[in-house]
Amino acid sequence: MNTIRINIIIGILIWTITSLGAQSISLDGFIKDAAQKNKIKNVTITVFDVNGNIARAVTYSDQDGKFSLNLIEGNKYRLVAEKKSYFSVSEEIEVHSDAETVEMNMERKPGYVFDVSLINADFKRGKTELDAVKDARIEIYNNTTRTEELALTDHPQSSFIFNFEEGNHYTIMVRKKGYLTKRIEAYINVDGCILCFDGLGIVEPNVVDVMAQNNQLGAFLANLEMEPIAINTTFRIENLYYDYDQYNIRTDAALVLDNVVQVLKDNPSIKVEMGSHTDSRGSDSYNLELSDKRAKSSMDYLVANGVDANNLTWKGYGETRLVNSCSNRRTCSEEMHQQNRRTELKITGIEYENPMDKKSLKQIIEAEGYYSGDLFSYGSFGK
C-alpha cells in the first residue's frame, strides 16, 4: 500500500472521529463528460479540506454518474474527481442545508475508446449469424510505457472496452481454448498514424469510427474474428505470390510470411502444412515439382525465423487446385494466373495444451524483447 493511500485512510479516520456529533448534510453530485455530456461511471471522488491536502472522504460515481457524500454543515471542501483517460477536475463547495446538487464535468485525454466484440470467424464460411465468443482471456500491454494495462481471465462477456491514450503503442492478445490466439498491434497517434491496427480483421458494416477535436478523440467499434482450430482447416495466406517460373521468396512475400511467423509462434500447439499451388501454364509434372519447391521455400523461411520445424510440413499441389477458370488452353490475364500461384496453411495436428497459455502477455513480450518501435508489423491472413 503506497504512502498516498495510507495518508488518505488516516485522514478519513481522523475526520470521522472528530466529526462525531456534528451536523452532517447529504450532498449528491453527478460526473459528466464535458464534450458529449454523457454521465461517467467509476470516477473516484476525493474530499479535501478547502485549505489543505488532507483527504476527508472517498466515494465513486455509479452507473448513472451519480455520487453521494455526507459532509459537515458550514464547512468548505474541495472535491477532486479522477478517472483514467480523463483529466482530473476539482471544485470547491461550502456545505449548507439547502445545498444544491454538484455537477462536475471532465475532459477526456487525447485518445480513443476501443469497443470490441469477439465473434466466431466461421460466419465467413457460410454461416448466416454472428456467434459471440465468451469466456476469453483478454490482455492489453502498453509497449510505450512497458506496463500491463488490462488482464481479464475467462471474461464472461463477448465484448470489452478499453481506453487507448494518445502517443502509445499497445499489444492486444485474446486467447480462447479451441481458437487461434489473436494478437493485435495498436498505434495511437504514433508517427502520424492516428489510429492504426495490425492484425484486426474488420467486419463491414459493423464498424463505427467517430473522430472529434482534430482527430485527438474518437470511438472505435469493431468485431474481432476468432478463428476456430480444427484439423484440415485451411487458411489462404493473402498476397503471398511468386514470380512466374520461380520459387524464391520475394521481398513482399517475406513481409507476409513475417505475419505468419508471429501467428505460429503465438499458437505453438498446432501443426500445419504449407501447401503451394501453381497456375496452369507448363506441364503437370513440372508444376508439381515447382510447387513443391515453393512450399519448401516458405517452410524454410518460417523455420529460419523461429518457428518450430517439428510443427511444419510442406506439399506442392501443382495446378490440381485452381481457384479460377484458368485451366490448360484457357486465355487469362497475368493477374488471374497469379491468383493461382498461392500458398495455403492447413492445420494438420493439434496438441492438447498450448505452452504459451502459462505465460501472461507481459511475460511473452518481455521474452520476445520487442518494445515500441521494435516490434515488426503483424497483419491478419485471410481465408
C-alpha positions in Angstrom: 0.0 0.0 0.0 1.6 3.3 -1.0 2.1 6.4 1.2 -0.6 8.5 -0.5 -3.2 5.8 0.1 -2.1 5.4 3.7 -2.4 9.2 4.3 -5.9 9.2 2.7 -7.1 6.4 5.0 -5.6 8.1 8.1 -7.2 11.5 7.1 -10.6 9.9 6.7 -10.3 8.1 10.1 -9.4 11.3 11.9 -12.1 13.2 10.2 -14.7 10.5 11.0 -13.7 10.6 14.7 -13.6 14.4 15.1 -16.9 14.9 13.2 -18.9 12.6 15.5 -21.9 14.5 16.8 -21.6 17.3 14.2 -24.5 18.2 11.9 -24.0 16.4 8.6 -25.6 17.2 5.2 -26.1 14.7 2.4 -24.8 16.1 -0.8 -25.5 14.5 -4.2 -23.5 15.0 -7.4 -23.0 13.9 -11.0 -20.0 13.4 -13.2 -20.4 14.2 -16.9 -18.2 14.1 -20.0 -17.5 17.8 -20.8 -17.8 17.3 -24.5 -20.5 14.7 -25.0 -22.4 15.4 -21.7 -22.9 11.6 -21.1 -22.6 10.5 -17.5 -19.3 8.8 -16.4 -19.2 5.8 -14.1 -16.5 4.6 -11.8 -15.0 8.1 -11.2 -13.1 8.4 -7.9 -14.2 11.5 -5.9 -11.9 12.5 -3.1 -13.0 15.2 -0.5 -10.3 17.5 0.9 -10.3 20.4 3.3 -10.5 23.5 1.1 -7.2 24.9 2.5 -5.3 21.6 2.9 -4.4 18.3 1.2 -5.8 16.1 3.9 -8.4 13.7 2.5 -11.7 13.5 4.4 -13.7 11.1 2.3 -13.6 9.0 -0.9 -16.5 7.8 -3.0 -17.2 6.6 -6.5 -19.8 7.5 -9.2 -22.3 4.8 -10.0 -23.6 3.6 -13.4 -25.5 6.8 -13.8 -22.5 9.0 -12.9 -24.1 9.8 -9.5 -22.3 10.0 -6.2 -23.4 10.9 -2.6 -21.5 12.4 0.3 -22.2 13.2 4.0 -20.4 16.4 4.8 -20.3 18.7 7.9 -22.6 21.7 7.6 -20.9 25.0 7.3 -17.5 23.6 6.2 -15.8 24.3 3.0 -14.3 21.4 0.9 -12.5 20.7 -2.3 -13.8 17.8 -4.4 -11.4 16.1 -6.8 -12.7 13.8 -9.5 -10.2 11.4 -11.1 -10.6 8.6 -13.7 -8.1 7.1 -16.1 -8.3 8.6 -19.6 -9.8 11.9 -18.2 -8.1 15.0 -16.9 -8.8 15.3 -13.2 -11.1 18.2 -12.2 -11.7 19.9 -8.8 -14.4 22.1 -7.4 -14.7 24.0 -4.1 -18.0 23.8 -2.3 -19.5 25.2 1.0 -22.0 22.9 2.7 -25.4 24.3 3.6 -28.7 22.7 4.5 -30.1 24.0 1.1 -27.0 22.8 -0.8 -27.7 22.1 -4.5 -26.6 19.1 -6.5 -23.0 19.3 -7.6 -22.2 18.7 -11.3 -18.6 18.1 -12.3 -17.6 18.0 -16.0 -14.5 16.0 -17.0 -12.5 16.4 -20.2 -11.2 13.2 -21.8 -7.5 13.0 -22.5 -6.5 12.7 -26.2 -7.1 9.0 -27.2 -9.8 6.6 -28.3 -12.4 4.3 -26.8 -11.9 0.8 -28.3 -15.2 -1.1 -28.1 -14.7 -4.7 -29.4 -16.9 -7.7 -29.9 -15.5 -11.2 -30.2 -17.1 -13.3 -32.9 -16.6 -16.7 -34.4 -15.0 -16.3 -37.8 -16.9 -19.3 -39.1 -19.6 -17.0 -40.3 -17.4 -16.3 -43.3 -17.7 -19.9 -44.3 -21.5 -20.0 -44.9 -23.0 -19.2 -41.5 -25.6 -16.5 -41.6 -25.4 -15.3 -38.0 -22.5 -14.0 -35.9 -21.7 -16.3 -33.0 -20.4 -14.5 -29.9 -17.2 -15.8 -28.3 -17.3 -15.6 -24.5 -15.0 -16.6 -21.6 -11.9 -15.5 -23.4 -8.6 -14.4 -21.9 -8.0 -10.7 -22.9 -4.8 -8.8 -22.2 -3.5 -5.4 -23.2 0.1 -4.4 -22.8 1.5 -0.8 -23.3 4.8 -1.2 -25.2 5.5 2.5 -24.8 5.3 2.6 -21.0 6.1 -1.2 -20.7 3.1 -1.7 -18.4 0.2 -4.2 -18.2 -3.0 -2.3 -18.8 -5.6 -5.0 -18.8 -5.8 -8.6 -17.8 -9.2 -10.4 -18.0 -9.4 -14.2 -17.4 -12.5 -16.1 -18.5 -14.2 -12.8 -19.4 -17.9 -13.7 -19.2 -18.9 -11.3 -21.9 -18.3 -11.4 -25.7 -17.2 -7.7 -25.7 -14.8 -5.4 -23.9 -14.0 -1.7 -23.8 -10.6 -0.1 -23.4 -9.4 3.5 -23.5 -6.3 4.0 -25.7 -4.3 7.0 -24.8 -2.6 9.2 -27.4 1.1 8.5 -28.2 1.2 4.9 -27.2 1.7 1.5 -28.9 -0.4 -1.3 -27.4 -0.4 -5.0 -27.9 -3.8 -6.8 -27.5 -3.9 -10.6 -27.1 -7.1 -12.6 -27.0 -6.9 -16.3 -26.1 -9.7 -18.9 -26.0 -9.4 -22.7 -26.0 -10.4 -24.1 -29.4 -9.4 -20.9 -31.2 -6.3 -19.4 -32.7 -4.7 -16.9 -30.4 -5.2 -13.4 -31.8 -2.6 -10.7 -31.4 -3.2 -7.1 -32.5 -0.8 -4.1 -32.5 -2.5 -0.7 -31.9 -0.7 2.5 -32.7 -2.5 5.6 -31.2 -1.3 8.8 -32.9 2.2 7.4 -33.2 4.4 8.6 -36.1 1.5 10.2 -37.9 -0.7 7.1 -37.5 -3.8 8.5 -35.8 -5.5 5.1 -35.2 -3.8 2.1 -36.8 -4.3 -1.6 -36.1 -2.2 -4.5 -37.4 -3.9 -7.9 -37.1 -7.5 -6.7 -36.7 -10.0 -8.1 -39.2 -12.8 -5.6 -39.7 -16.3 -6.9 -40.5 -18.2 -4.4 -42.6 -20.6 -2.8 -41.9 -20.1 -3.4 -38.2 -17.5 -0.7 -37.8 -18.1 2.8 -36.4 -15.2 5.2 -36.4 -16.0 8.6 -34.8 -13.4 11.3 -34.6 -13.5 14.7 -32.7 -11.3 17.6 -31.8 -9.0 17.4 -34.8 -8.7 13.6 -34.5 -7.5 13.8 -30.9 -10.5 12.0 -29.5 -12.5 9.1 -31.0 -14.5 6.0 -30.6 -13.8 2.8 -32.5 -16.3 -0.1 -32.7 -15.3 -3.3 -34.3 -15.6 -7.1 -34.5 -12.6 -9.2 -33.7 -12.8 -12.5 -35.6 -11.6 -15.6 -33.7 -10.6 -18.5 -35.9 -11.7 -22.0 -34.6 -9.0 -24.6 -34.6 -9.9 -27.8 -36.4 -8.0 -30.5 -38.3 -7.9 -29.7 -42.1 -9.0 -26.1 -41.7 -7.2 -24.2 -44.4 -6.2 -20.5 -44.5 -5.1 -18.8 -47.6 -2.1 -16.6 -47.0 -3.2 -13.5 -48.8 -0.7 -11.7 -51.1 2.0 -14.3 -50.9 2.8 -14.6 -54.6 5.7 -15.9 -56.7 7.2 -14.7 -59.9 6.5 -16.8 -63.0 8.5 -20.0 -63.0 10.3 -19.0 -59.7 10.1 -20.3 -56.2 12.3 -17.8 -54.3 10.7 -15.7 -51.6 10.1 -12.2 -52.9 10.6 -9.1 -50.7 6.8 -8.5 -50.5 6.2 -12.2 -49.7 8.7 -12.1 -46.9 6.6 -9.4 -45.2 3.6 -11.6 -45.4 5.4 -14.6 -44.1 6.6 -12.5 -41.1 2.9 -12.2 -40.2 2.6 -16.0 -40.4 5.7 -16.4 -38.2 4.0 -14.5 -35.4 0.7 -16.4 -35.7 2.5 -19.7 -35.4 4.7 -18.5 -32.5 1.5 -17.5 -30.7 -0.1 -20.8 -31.5 2.7 -23.5 -30.9 0.1 -26.2 -30.2 -0.9 -26.5 -33.8 0.9 -28.4 -36.6 0.5 -27.0 -40.1 1.2 -27.9 -43.7 2.5 -25.2 -46.1 0.7 -26.1 -49.4 1.8 -24.3 -52.6 -0.1 -24.1 -55.9 0.9 -23.0 -59.4 -1.0 -21.7 -62.4 -1.9 -24.0 -65.3 1.0 -22.9 -67.6 3.6 -25.6 -68.1 3.3 -29.4 -67.8 1.5 -31.0 -64.9 4.7 -32.8 -63.7 6.8 -29.6 -63.9 4.2 -27.6 -61.9 4.1 -30.3 -59.2 7.9 -30.0 -58.9 7.8 -26.2 -58.9 5.0 -26.0 -56.3 6.9 -28.4 -54.1 9.9 -26.1 -54.2 7.7 -23.1 -53.4 6.1 -24.9 -50.4 9.5 -26.0 -49.1 10.9 -22.4 -49.6 8.0 -21.0 -47.5 8.5 -23.5 -44.8 12.3 -22.9 -44.7 11.6 -19.2 -44.2 9.4 -19.9 -41.2 11.9 -22.2 -39.6 14.7 -19.7 -40.2 12.7 -17.1 -38.3 12.0 -19.1 -35.2 9.0 -21.4 -35.9 9.5 -25.0 -34.6 10.3 -27.2 -37.6 8.6 -30.1 -35.9 5.3 -28.3 -36.3 5.7 -27.8 -40.1 5.4 -29.9 -43.2 5.1 -28.9 -46.9 3.4 -30.1 -50.0 3.2 -29.0 -53.6 -0.1 -29.4 -55.4 0.9 -28.0 -58.8 -2.1 -27.0 -60.9 -4.5 -29.5 -59.4 -6.5 -27.0 -57.2 -7.0 -23.8 -59.3 -9.1 -21.1 -57.7 -10.5 -19.8 -61.0 -11.2 -21.0 -64.6 -7.7 -20.5 -65.9 -7.0 -24.2 -66.7 -5.0 -25.5 -69.6 -5.5 -23.9 -73.0 -7.6 -21.0 -71.5 -6.5 -17.4 -72.2 -6.3 -15.5 -68.9 -4.7 -12.3 -67.7 -1.5 -12.3 -65.7 -3.4 -11.2 -62.6 -5.7 -14.2 -62.8 -2.8 -16.6 -63.3 -1.1 -15.0 -60.2 -4.2 -15.8 -58.1 -3.4 -19.5 -58.6 0.3 -19.1 -57.7 -0.5 -19.1 -54.0 0.4 -20.7 -50.7 -2.0 -22.0 -48.1 -1.7 -23.0 -44.5 -3.6 -26.1 -43.4 -3.9 -27.3 -39.8 -2.8 -31.0 -39.6 -2.5 -31.6 -35.9 -3.4 -30.1 -32.5 -1.6 -30.6 -29.2 -3.8 -30.8 -26.1 -2.0 -28.0 -24.3 -0.7 -24.7 -25.6 2.6 -23.9 -23.7 2.0 -20.2 -24.2 -1.1 -20.3 -22.0 1.1 -20.5 -19.0 2.6 -17.1 -19.7 1.0 -13.7 -19.5 1.1 -11.3 -22.4 3.6 -9.2 -20.4 5.9 -12.2 -20.0 5.6 -13.1 -23.7 6.5 -9.6 -24.9 9.4 -9.3 -22.4 10.7 -12.7 -23.5 10.5 -11.5 -27.2 12.4 -8.4 -26.4 10.2 -6.3 -28.6 9.1 -2.8 -27.4 7.6 0.2 -29.0 9.3 0.9 -32.3 11.0 -2.5 -32.5 8.1 -4.9 -33.0 7.6 -5.8 -36.6 4.1 -5.2 -38.2 1.7 -8.0 -37.6 -1.1 -8.5 -40.0 -4.0 -10.9 -40.5 -4.2 -13.6 -43.1 -7.5 -14.4 -44.7 -9.3 -17.5 -46.0 
